[in-house]
Amino acid sequence: MRFIAPILLILFIFLSCSAPEKRAGGWMLKEANKKIELGIKHFKNRSFAEAEKDFYWALESYILLDNREGQAAVFLSLGTLYLTQAKMEKALPMFKKAMDISVELNNQGLHIDALSSMAGLYLLTEELSKAKEAISQGLELAKEARLKRKRATLLNHLGNLKIKEGDLTGAEKILRESLSLNEDIDNKEGKSANYFNLGLVNLAKRNYKEAGIYFEKALTLDKHIEKPDLIARDLEKLGDVSGITGQKEEAFSYYERSILIYQQLKDNKGLERLSKKIKDI
């Protein structure tokens, strides 16, 4: 009920406007799209409560307009918002609602996005069989639709899954395939994810020099696309590599830089994790 007031205002204007209904609907759609953009901006700044308000504001407008694609986009955005806050019980229903709409509309792109989002969630919750099923379905659709970016994202998920299963050779092969696709379309976010996961593969293989190179590559890209949460993650992993290889001062330096970002992001889990690592140096 939090967002009834602005929605009622829109409804009042929509119903009482003397302009043609089509024009009023166009105005409402434009405002809803603006709210989505504002929500994404708030999300990137980690103003999660404000982002949630913006997304629900847009959702109510899309419902009034019977815009199903808009509704699906909001459900995906809300799911990602909740996933970022580790609110899995709220994220999953949002992704499922987006998928239901994608099936209803026969929209392959939306369907793949929903499957990819659900796969990411299942990987975080260690529900690997569910993750594998979502990835498999998504890859089949992405290949059929020839959607390189979405296929690359799903392959990165599959590489992550292989890491969790302990199949490092399989993971590396799949991640390199994903990287090749991301290089073809110059998808910097995708390449960053690939580099990070390839760093994890080499870290697990105890190829510390190679792991450090990949984490550095991820760091360079994440700085370029201005992703502070990912920068903190990259610095933390570089600190891990330095600590394992006996470079204690360098490890401490990486951890300190990572801590500063986690503090700005108010990421308590990251701070707790690094606090323990520093004690163990």
C-alpha positions as CSV (number, residue, x, y, z in Angstrom):
1,M,0.0,0.0,0.0
2,R,3.0,2.3,0.3
3,F,2.8,3.5,-3.3
4,I,-0.9,4.1,-3.7
5,A,-0.8,7.9,-3.5
6,P,1.3,8.6,-6.6
7,I,-0.5,5.8,-8.6
8,L,-3.9,7.3,-7.7
9,L,-2.6,10.7,-8.8
10,I,-1.7,9.2,-12.2
11,L,-5.0,7.4,-12.4
12,F,-6.9,10.6,-11.6
13,I,-5.0,12.5,-14.4
14,F,-5.4,9.6,-16.8
15,L,-9.2,9.4,-16.2
16,S,-9.9,13.2,-16.1
17,C,-7.5,14.3,-18.9
18,S,-9.3,16.0,-21.8
19,A,-6.7,14.7,-24.3
20,P,-7.4,11.5,-26.2
21,E,-7.0,8.3,-24.2
22,K,-4.1,7.2,-26.4
23,R,-2.1,10.4,-25.6
24,A,-2.7,10.0,-21.9
25,G,-1.6,6.4,-22.1
26,G,1.5,7.5,-23.9
27,W,2.2,10.0,-21.1
28,M,1.8,7.4,-18.4
29,L,4.1,5.0,-20.3
30,K,6.7,7.6,-20.6
31,E,6.5,8.4,-16.8
32,A,6.7,4.7,-16.0
33,N,9.8,4.3,-18.1
34,K,11.4,7.3,-16.4
35,K,10.7,5.6,-13.0
36,I,12.4,2.4,-14.2
37,E,15.5,4.5,-15.2
38,L,15.4,6.3,-11.9
39,G,15.1,3.0,-10.0
40,I,18.1,1.6,-11.8
41,K,20.1,4.7,-10.9
42,H,19.1,4.3,-7.2
43,F,20.0,0.6,-7.5
44,K,23.5,1.4,-8.8
45,N,24.0,3.9,-5.9
46,R,22.8,1.2,-3.5
47,S,19.8,3.3,-2.5
48,F,17.7,0.1,-2.4
49,A,14.6,1.4,-0.6
50,E,14.3,4.2,-3.1
51,A,14.9,1.8,-6.0
52,E,12.1,-0.5,-4.7
53,K,9.7,2.5,-4.5
54,D,10.5,3.5,-8.1
55,F,10.1,0.0,-9.5
56,Y,6.7,-0.5,-7.7
57,W,5.6,2.9,-8.9
58,A,6.4,1.8,-12.5
59,L,4.8,-1.6,-12.0
60,E,1.4,0.0,-11.0
61,S,1.5,2.1,-14.1
62,Y,2.2,-0.8,-16.4
63,I,-0.6,-2.7,-14.8
64,L,-3.0,0.2,-15.5
65,L,-1.8,0.2,-19.1
66,D,-2.0,-3.6,-19.3
67,N,1.6,-3.4,-20.5
68,R,2.8,-7.0,-19.9
69,E,6.3,-6.5,-21.2
70,G,6.8,-3.5,-18.8
71,Q,5.5,-5.6,-15.9
72,A,8.0,-8.4,-16.7
73,A,10.8,-5.9,-16.9
74,V,9.9,-4.6,-13.4
75,F,9.6,-8.1,-12.0
76,L,13.1,-8.8,-13.3
77,S,14.4,-5.5,-11.8
78,L,12.8,-6.2,-8.4
79,G,14.2,-9.8,-8.4
80,T,17.7,-8.4,-9.1
81,L,17.2,-5.8,-6.4
82,Y,16.2,-8.5,-3.8
83,L,18.9,-10.9,-5.0
84,T,21.6,-8.2,-4.4
85,Q,20.3,-7.8,-0.8
86,A,20.3,-11.6,-0.4
87,K,16.5,-11.7,0.0
88,M,16.2,-14.9,-1.9
89,E,12.7,-15.6,-0.7
90,K,11.5,-12.3,-2.3
91,A,13.7,-12.5,-5.4
92,L,12.6,-15.9,-6.8
93,P,8.9,-15.1,-7.0
94,M,9.7,-12.0,-9.0
95,F,11.8,-14.0,-11.5
96,K,9.0,-16.6,-11.8
97,K,6.4,-13.9,-12.5
98,A,8.7,-12.5,-15.2
99,M,9.0,-15.9,-16.7
100,D,5.3,-16.6,-16.7
101,I,4.7,-13.3,-18.6
102,S,7.5,-14.2,-21.1
103,V,5.7,-17.5,-21.8
104,E,2.4,-15.8,-22.1
105,L,3.8,-13.3,-24.7
106,N,6.0,-15.9,-26.4
107,N,8.9,-13.5,-25.8
108,Q,12.2,-15.5,-26.0
109,G,14.4,-12.6,-24.9
110,L,12.4,-12.1,-21.7
111,H,12.2,-15.9,-21.1
112,I,16.0,-16.2,-21.4
113,D,16.5,-13.3,-19.0
114,A,14.2,-14.8,-16.4
115,L,15.9,-18.2,-16.7
116,S,19.4,-16.6,-16.5
117,S,18.3,-14.7,-13.4
118,M,16.9,-17.8,-11.7
119,A,20.1,-19.7,-12.6
120,G,22.2,-17.0,-10.9
121,L,20.0,-17.2,-7.8
122,Y,20.2,-21.0,-7.6
123,L,24.0,-20.8,-7.9
124,L,24.1,-18.6,-4.9
125,T,21.8,-20.8,-2.9
126,E,23.8,-23.9,-4.0
127,E,20.8,-25.5,-5.6
128,L,22.9,-26.8,-8.4
129,S,20.4,-29.2,-10.1
130,K,17.9,-26.3,-10.4
131,A,20.7,-24.0,-11.7
132,K,21.7,-26.6,-14.3
133,E,18.1,-27.0,-15.5
134,A,17.6,-23.2,-15.9
135,I,20.9,-22.8,-17.7
136,S,20.2,-25.7,-20.1
137,Q,16.8,-24.3,-21.0
138,G,18.2,-20.8,-21.4
139,L,21.1,-21.9,-23.6
140,E,18.8,-23.8,-25.9
141,L,16.6,-20.8,-26.4
142,A,19.6,-18.4,-26.8
143,K,21.2,-20.6,-29.4
144,E,17.9,-20.9,-31.3
145,A,17.4,-17.1,-31.2
146,R,21.1,-16.4,-32.0
147,L,21.4,-14.0,-29.0
148,K,25.2,-13.9,-28.3
149,R,25.1,-11.7,-25.2
150,K,22.5,-13.8,-23.4
151,R,24.3,-17.0,-24.5
152,A,27.6,-15.7,-23.1
153,T,25.9,-14.9,-19.8
154,L,24.4,-18.3,-19.5
155,L,27.8,-19.9,-20.4
156,N,29.4,-17.9,-17.6
157,H,26.8,-19.3,-15.2
158,L,27.5,-22.8,-16.5
159,G,31.3,-22.2,-15.9
160,N,30.5,-21.1,-12.4
161,L,28.4,-24.2,-11.9
162,K,31.3,-26.4,-13.1
163,I,33.6,-24.7,-10.6
164,K,31.2,-25.5,-7.8
165,E,31.0,-29.1,-9.0
166,G,34.8,-29.3,-9.0
167,D,35.2,-29.7,-12.8
168,L,37.9,-27.1,-13.3
169,T,38.9,-28.3,-16.7
170,G,35.3,-28.2,-17.9
171,A,34.8,-24.8,-16.3
172,E,37.8,-23.3,-18.0
173,K,36.7,-24.5,-21.4
174,I,33.2,-23.1,-21.0
175,L,34.4,-19.8,-19.6
176,R,36.7,-19.3,-22.6
177,E,33.8,-20.0,-24.9
178,S,31.8,-17.3,-23.0
179,L,34.7,-14.9,-23.2
180,S,35.1,-15.4,-26.9
181,L,31.4,-14.4,-27.4
182,N,31.8,-11.4,-25.1
183,E,34.9,-10.3,-27.0
184,D,33.0,-10.5,-30.3
185,I,30.4,-8.0,-29.0
186,D,32.7,-6.1,-26.7
187,N,30.6,-6.8,-23.6
188,K,32.8,-5.4,-20.8
189,E,30.6,-6.6,-18.0
190,G,30.6,-10.1,-19.5
191,K,34.3,-10.1,-19.9
192,S,34.8,-9.0,-16.4
193,A,32.7,-11.9,-15.1
194,N,34.6,-14.3,-17.3
195,Y,38.0,-13.0,-16.1
196,F,36.9,-13.2,-12.5
197,N,35.7,-16.8,-12.8
198,L,38.9,-17.8,-14.7
199,G,40.7,-16.3,-11.8
200,L,38.8,-18.6,-9.5
201,V,39.6,-21.6,-11.7
202,N,43.3,-20.9,-11.6
203,L,43.2,-20.2,-7.8
204,A,41.6,-23.6,-7.3
205,K,44.3,-25.1,-9.5
206,R,47.0,-23.3,-7.4
207,N,48.1,-21.4,-10.5
208,Y,48.5,-18.3,-8.5
209,K,50.3,-16.2,-11.0
210,E,47.6,-16.8,-13.7
211,A,44.9,-16.2,-11.1
212,G,46.3,-12.8,-10.2
213,I,46.5,-11.9,-13.9
214,Y,42.8,-12.7,-14.4
215,F,41.7,-10.8,-11.2
216,E,43.8,-7.8,-12.4
217,K,42.0,-7.9,-15.8
218,A,38.6,-8.1,-14.0
219,L,39.7,-5.1,-11.8
220,T,40.7,-3.0,-14.8
221,L,37.3,-3.6,-16.5
222,D,35.3,-3.0,-13.4
223,K,37.0,0.3,-12.8
224,H,36.2,1.2,-16.4
225,I,32.5,0.4,-16.0
226,E,32.5,1.9,-12.5
227,K,31.2,-1.1,-10.5
228,P,32.4,-0.5,-6.9
229,D,31.0,-3.7,-5.5
230,L,32.9,-5.7,-8.2
231,I,36.1,-3.6,-7.6
232,A,36.0,-4.5,-3.9
233,R,35.5,-8.1,-4.9
234,D,38.5,-8.1,-7.3
235,L,40.7,-6.4,-4.7
236,E,39.8,-8.9,-2.1
237,K,40.7,-11.8,-4.4
238,L,44.0,-10.2,-5.3
239,G,44.6,-9.9,-1.6
240,D,43.9,-13.6,-1.3
241,V,46.4,-14.5,-4.0
242,S,49.1,-12.2,-2.4
243,G,48.4,-13.8,1.1
244,I,48.7,-17.3,-0.2
245,T,52.0,-16.6,-2.0
246,G,53.5,-15.0,1.1
247,Q,53.3,-11.4,0.0
248,K,51.8,-10.2,3.3
249,E,52.2,-6.4,2.8
250,E,50.7,-6.5,-0.6
251,A,47.8,-8.6,0.7
252,F,47.2,-6.1,3.5
253,S,47.2,-3.3,0.9
254,Y,44.6,-5.0,-1.3
255,Y,42.4,-5.8,1.7
256,E,42.6,-2.2,3.0
257,R,41.5,-0.8,-0.4
258,S,38.7,-3.4,-0.5
259,I,37.6,-2.5,3.0
260,L,37.3,1.2,2.1
261,I,34.8,0.3,-0.7
262,Y,32.9,-2.1,1.5
263,Q,32.5,0.6,4.1
264,Q,31.1,3.0,1.5
265,L,28.7,0.4,0.3
266,K,27.8,-0.6,3.8
267,D,28.5,-4.2,3.0
268,N,28.7,-5.7,6.5
269,K,29.3,-9.2,5.2
270,G,32.3,-8.1,3.1
271,L,33.7,-6.2,6.1
272,E,33.3,-9.2,8.4
273,R,34.9,-11.5,5.9
274,L,37.9,-9.2,5.4
275,S,38.3,-8.6,9.1
276,K,38.9,-12.3,9.5
277,K,41.3,-12.5,6.6
278,I,43.4,-9.6,7.9
279,K,43.7,-11.4,11.3
280,D,45.0,-14.5,9.5
281,I,47.7,-12.7,7.6
